[in-house]
Each structure stands twice: as structure tokens, then as C-alpha cells.
């Protein structure tokens, strides 16, 4: 089995963007597995639209309330946009 490293990035496609006052809620879909992750606090000033390509990084963490992975959303320049636990 291949181990996922913190530096690994997976290409994703934006499938939904919810705009509110200060933040954007962004749902991305990983191209290989079709798995989806929702990020609720992406900077509202960023130009992110349905169909855009973003990247996720996955890092195992100790179990926190039943969640075992930290998933981070990045842009093409490797800038961290948001993170969540799954």
C-alpha cells in the first residue's frame, strides 16, 4: 500500500461555490476517485468558479471526534486556501 505523504497533492475540480458575505463555501471533487470535500471558509475575495482546478493535500492525524485526516485546499501556486477534518 502506498502511504500518503503531507507533500502529496491531488488535482480536483470545483463542483460548487456558495458565496456569502465574507467567505465562499467550495466543494471540490477529486478527479480519480470522484470523492468530494467541502471547505466552508475560503476567502470570499478569491476568484473561484465552478469547473476551476484546485488541489488538495491529505495528512493523517490522530483521531479527533471520529475524524482521522486533515484535508487542505490549495491553489495552483500551492497557496493554502482552507482546511477541514474528515
Long-range contacts (C-beta under 8 A, 24 or more apart in sequence): 4-58, 4-59, 4-60, 6-57, 6-59, 7-57, 8-57, 8-58, 9-55, 9-56, 9-57, 9-74, 9-78, 10-55, 10-56, 10-57, 10-58, 11-53, 11-55, 12-37, 12-53, 12-54, 12-55, 12-56, 13-51, 13-52, 13-53, 13-54, 14-48, 14-49, 14-50, 14-51, 14-52, 14-53, 14-54, 15-50, 16-50, 17-48, 17-49, 17-50, 19-44, 20-44, 24-48, 26-54, 26-73, 26-81, 26-82, 28-54, 28-56, 28-73, 30-56, 37-71, 37-73, 37-84, 37-86, 38-84, 39-73, 39-81, 39-82, 39-83, 39-84, 40-82, 40-84, 41-82, 42-73, 42-81, 42-82, 43-81, 46-75, 46-81, 54-81, 61-85
